Amino acid sequence: MQKSPPSRPDTPCVAVCSTTFDDVCRGCGRTVVEVANWVFMTEEEKEQVWTRITAQGYPRRNS
């Protein structure tokens, strides 16, 4: 039996957008390029981003 993907929103955005100090958003953990291209990414690409950011403790609602 195939495991279903985790239930989560379509985007990691938590409306705490800030890339003041580097190119990584302090709210969702995505790079500026990932944020800009999110709607054009394949499901596989999005899954790779989700895997990385959740492993890093994102998304964060209180940055």
Buried (B, 14 or more C-beta within 10 A) or exposed (E): EEEEEEEEEEBBBBEBEEBEEEEBBBBBBBBEEBBEEBEEEEEEEBEEBBEEBBEEEBBBEEB
